[in-house]
Amino acid sequence: MRCRNARSAAASWSARTPLKLTKKVQVTRVAQVSKVNIYADGGSRGNPGVAGSGTVVYSGDGQTILKEIVYVVGTKHTNNVAEYHGLLRGLEAARELGAAEVEFYMDSKLVVEQVNGRWKIKHPDMQKLALEARRIINDFDSFSLEWVPRAKNKVADALSNDAMDAAASGHPEGIVGGAEPEPAPETPEAPVTAGDFSFDRGEVTSFVLLRHGQTEMTRAKQYAGHADPALDETGRRQAAAAAQELAHRVERGVLRVDAIVSSPLRRCKETAAVVAKVLPGELEVREVPELIEVDFGAWDGKTFAEAHARDPELHERWLTDNAATPPGGESLQTLHRRVRAARQQLQRDFAGKTVLVVTHVNPIKSFLRQGLDAGPTVFHRMFLSPASLSTVDFFDGGNTGQPGGTVTSFNDCGHLAGLS
C-alpha cells in the first residue's frame, strides 16, 4: 500500500486525543449472510514502524458495505505483517457474519501468492499469521483470494491509513472503536518444521470413531439421516466384531477407552451397547444430540437415484456444495459446525483421555476434516464402511502455541473380514 505522511498529534492517546477517521467505522451488527466480498490493505510507516490495516466487507453483490475495520497492528511492524492482519480481520468478520462463500481482494502480491500456495513463506511471523488465516479459510465452503491494483482498493487503503494515524497517536493494538482484543499467543522462538518431533504438542485427547453397523436402509442404499432404523442381523454381527476388535486392542495395551459417547439414534445406541458390554470398566454410554446424522429432509428413505429424480439440480449441487440444503433438511456446513462444537466440548470434558464415539458417516467425516485441518470438499472424498474404525487425535498446542489434530487411522475394516 501507499502510506500518507503521518499527521502530527497534539497529545498522546492516553490523553484521549480525538482521531479524525477518513470514514466512520461501521460497528452495526447485521444479519448473517451467505456470501461476502472483502477488500483489505495494510501498511507501515518506517517498515518496521507504526503499522495498521484496513478492511471493508461488502455484501455478495458488492453493493452494500456490511462492515469497515480499522485495526492498529502496533508500532514496530512491517508492511507485510500489516497486510496479513488486514486479511485476518476480514476472515474473522466473514466468519462472524456466517458467510459460506468469500471473495477476497488485496493489492499485496506477496500475501496473495503466499496464501494461494504459490510462494514460500520464510518469515516466522508471517508463517504464523498465514496458518491462522488458513484455519479460518478451511471453514468456508468457497474461498478465493485475488490481487487487485491499488486504484481498486482505495477504501481499504484509506482505512489502513486511519489505523496508522491511530497507532501514531498511541492507540493500543486492536480495532479502533472496537472491544479490547485478547492477547495473541506469543510466536515460538523458532518455527517448527515438519520433520521436528522434539516439540511438545501438549495434552492429547484421542477419539476412536466407530460407524454404526448395517441397517435395512444401509443395505438398500437409502439416505438415512434422522430416520431411526435398528441394526439388521448383519449389522449386529458387525457391531460384535468391532467390539471384539476394540477389546483385543485394550487387552494388548495398545488402546484404552475412558468414555463412550453415541448419537441418540437407535442404530448407534445399539452398536455402542454391544461395545460397552465387552470393554472393561463398566462404561456407560453418554448420548450426545449433536452427533446425530445430517438431516436429509425429504430425501430421507430415498435412494441416490430417487433423490436425484426428485430434485435434480439441488441434488447435483448437494454433491459439491456443503451449503446446499435438502428440502426440509440440513446442510453439511451446518452439520460440521455443530459437530465441531461437540468435539470441542468433548475435548474439554475428557482432556488427555480416549473417547469412543459411535456415530454416523457425516459426523465422522467432520471429525476427520477437523483433524486434517481440511476444507469442505474433503467430505466428498472419503468413504466409510459400516462398523469401520477411524482414529483422530487433538492436541492443545503445548509449547508450540498451535492446537491442531492428527488422523492416525481411517476406515479400518480388518475386523469385518468374512462377514457378509
N, C-alpha and C positions, 0 to 999 in steps of 0.2 A: 504494500500500500504506500501511498504518498502522504507524508506527515506534514501538517502545518507547523509553523513555529509555535513553540509553547507560549501561551499567554501568561503574562505576569500575574501573580496572585498577591493581593494586598495583605492577606492574612492567611494563617495556616488553616488546614481542615479542622483542627481541634477547636479553632475559634468560630467554626461553622460559617465559613465563607460561602456566600451564595454562589452556586455554579450555574452559569447560563448554558443550557444544553441547546444544541442545534435544533432538536425536536424534542418534544415532551416524550419521556419514556412511557410506553404503554404497559400498565400492570393489570389491566382489567382481565378477569377470568372469562374465558369463552367456553362454549360447549365443545365437546370432543369432536374432532374432525377425522375424516378418513385419509385425506391427502394434504400435504403442505409443500410449498416451495420456500426454500430458505436461502438467503444471501448472507455471507459473513466476511468480515475483514478484521485484520489485526495489525498493530504497528508498535514501534518502539522509537523513542527519541533518544538516540545515543547508541542503541544496538550493541551492547545492552544498555538499557536506561528505563525511564518511565514507560510503561507499556500498558496497552489496553486493547480491547476488542469490541466490535460492534456486530450485532446480529439482528436481522429483520426476518420475521416469519410471516409468509403470505398464505392465504387460502390456496386450495388446489388449483383454482383458475388464475391465480396470480393477481387478482384484482383488489383483494382486501387485506390490509395489514392486521394480523392477529396479535403480534407481539413484537416489541423492539427491546433489545437488551444492550445496555451499556455496561461493560464489565472491566473493572480495574484488575489487571494482571499483577502489577507490582512496580517496583522502581529499579529493578536490576535484571530485566529480562530482555530476550532478543525478539526481533520482529517475528521470526518463525514460531517461537513459543506462543506469542500473542495470537498468531493466526490459528494455531491449534485450539486455543481457548475459544476463539470465535466459533470454530467448528463444534466444540463440545457444548457450548451454550445452546447452539441451535439444535443439536441432537437431543439434549435434555428437554428443551421446550417441545420438540416434536413428540417425545415420549409422554410428557405431561399432558399434551393435548389428545393423546390416544391415537395418533396417526399411524396408519399401516403402510402408507406409501410416502416416501420422502424424496424430493428432488432438491439437491443441494448445489449451490454455485459459489465459487470463490475465485478471486483473482491471483491467488498464490499457486503458481505452477508446482512448487515444491510439495505443498500439502496435498494437492490433488493427485499428483503422481505417486506420492508415498502411500496415501490411504488406499489408492487403487492397486497397490502392489507392484507398480512398475519401476519404482525407485527404492533403493535400500534406505533404511532409517539408521543412521550411525550414532546420532547424539542420544545419550541416555534419557535426557528429559523428554525429548520428542518420542522416543520409543515408548515411554510410559504413557504419554498423552495419546499416542496412536492406539495403544492397547485399550485404554479407556474408551476411546471412540469406537473401536471395533466391537467391544462388548455391547454397546448400545445399538450399533448398526445391525447386529445379528438378530435383534428383537423385532426389526421391521420386516414386513413381508416383501417390500420392494424398496431399494435404495440406490440412488445414483449420485455421484459427485463429479461435477464438470467444471472446467475452467471457463471464466468469462473475462473479457477485457475490463480494465479498471473503470472505464467510462460507463459500463453497465452495472457497476457495483457502488454507485455514489451514495446511496442511503446508508449502507453498512460502513462505508468509508467515513462518512460524517459522524456516525455513532462511535466509531473507534477513536476518532479524534476527541470526541467528548469524553471518552473514557481516559485518554491520556491527559486531558486537561484536569480531570478529577484526580488522577494519580499525582500530577504535579502539585495539586493543591493540598495533598495529604490524605486523600480518601484511602481507606484501607482496601486490601484485596477483596473483591466481591462485586456484586451488582449494584450499580448506582441507583438508589431509590428502592432497592430490594432488601430482603432479610439478610442478616449476617450469614455468610457461608460457613459450613462446617469445615474445620481444618482438613486440608488434604493430607493423605498419608505421605510420610517422608519418602523421597526417592532413594532406593538402595544405593549404596556407595558404588557398586559396580553392577552393570546389567547381568542378569542370569542368562547363560547360553543354554541351547538345547541339550548339550552333552554334559552339563554340570549337574551332578546329582548330590553335591555336598550341601546344598542349601536346605533349610528346614521349611517344608510346606505347611507346617502347623498341624493342628488336630485334624485327623481324617475320619470322616463318617462314611461308612460303606452302605450301599443299597443293593441288595440282591433282588432283581426284578423277575418275577415269575408270572408269565401269562397264564390265565386260567386254561383248564382243559377244554376239550371239544364239546360243543353242544349240537343239537339238531340244526340250529341256524348256521353254525360254523360249517357243518358238513354240507349244507345246502348252498353255501357261499352267499348267504344273505347278510345285508348290513344288520348288525346287532348293536345298537347304541344303548338306549335306555330300556330296550326290551329285556325281559328278565327270565330267560330260559334256564333250566337246570342242566347240569352236565349229563351227557348221554353215557352209555356204557363205555365207549372208547375214552371219553373224557375222564371218567372215574379211574380207568386204568392209567391214563396219562398222569393224573394227579398223584396216584400212588407211586408211579415210577419217579416223578420229580421229588416226592417226599423222601423216598429211599435214597436218591442221589444226594440230597441235602444232608440226610442223616449220616451217610457214609463220609461226607466231607467233614462233618463235625467230629465224627469218631476218629478220623485220621488226623485231626488237629489242624486242617487247612482252612477251616471256617468256623466261626462262632455266630450264632444268631441270638441277638439280645432282645429283639422285639419283632412282632409280626403285625403288619397293617394290611388292610384289604379295602377294595372297593365295596360299596354297600350292595352290589348286585349279587344275585344268588350264585351264579357260576363261579365268581371269585371267592365268595364266602365258603362254598363247598370245597373248592381247591385248597383254600387256606386251612380249613378244619382238618383235612387229611394230613397236611404237613405238620400242623401243630401237634397231632397225636403221636408222631414218631420222633419229634425233636425233644431233647432233654430240657428240663426246666419248667414244664407245665406252663408254657407261654400262652397268654390269652390273645385272641385276635381282636385288634382295635380297628373299627370301621372308620374310614376317612372319606367323607362325602365327595371331596374334591378329586378323588381318584376314580370316579365313575367315568365310563367311556364317553366319548363325544356324542352329543345328541344328534342323530341323523334325521330327526324330524320325520317328514313324510316319506323318507327313503328307508326308514326302519322296517325290516322284514322283506325288503326287496333285494333282488339280485343286482349285480352291476348293470346287466343289460336292461332290467326293468326300470331302474332309476334313471338310466341314460335315456330310455324311451320316453319317460315321463317329463323330464326336464333336460333336454339335450344340451342346450347352451350353458345352463347353470352347472350341470354335471361335468361338462368338459372343463369349465373354469375351476370347479372344485378340485380337479386333479392337479392343478398347478398353482392355484391362488389360495393361500391359507386364510385370507379374509373372506372368501366365499362362504355363504351360509346356506345349507339345505333348507327347503321350505319348512318353517316352524322349528328349525333345529339350531345348531351351534357351529360356529367356525372353528377351525383348528387353531387359529390365532387366540380365540377366547379360551379354548381348552389349555393351550400352552401356558397362558398367564395364570390360570387357576392351579394347574399342576405345579408350576414353578413356585407359586406362593406356598402350596402344600409341602413341597420338598424343602423349602427354606425353613418352614416351621418344624418339620420332622428333624432337620439337621440341628435345630436349636434344642429340640426335645431330647434327642438321642446323640448329642455331640460325642464324637470319639467312639461310637458303637457301630454295630452292624444291624441293619433293619431289613427284614424280608418284606418286600412289597408285592402283594398279589393283586394284579390289576389287568388291564386290557391293552390292546395293541397301541392305541394312540397315547395314552398316558405314559406307557413305557418309552415310546418314541420321544416324548417330551423330556423325560429324564435323560435319555441318551443325547438328545440335542443339547441340553444344558451341560452335560459332561464334556461334549465335544466343543462347546462354545461355537456352535454352528448356526448357520442361517436357516430360514424357514423351509427351504427346498429340501432339506435333509429328510423331512417327513415322508417324502415320496420316493426315497432312495433306500428304504430299509424294509426288510420282510421279517416278520416274527411268527414262528410256528406256535400252535397251541402247546402249552406246558413247557415252552422253552425258557431258558435261564439266561439272563444278562446281568452284568455287574458294573456299577459305576461308583467311583469314589469322589467325594467332595471334600476339599480342604480349605481351612480358613486363611491361609496365606503365610502364617508363621513369620519368619524374619524377611520374607520377600515382599510382604505387603500386598500380594496379589492372590486373592482367593480364586479358586477355579475347580476344575474337575478332570477326571481321567476315566475313560471307559476301559475296563480291564477284560471284559468278555462280552460276547454278543451272540444271541440266538443259539446257545448251546443246546443241542438236541440229542447228544450221545446217549442219554439215559432212556430215550424213547425208541431205540433200535429194536426192531422186532414187533413193535406194536402197530396194529393196522388202524 
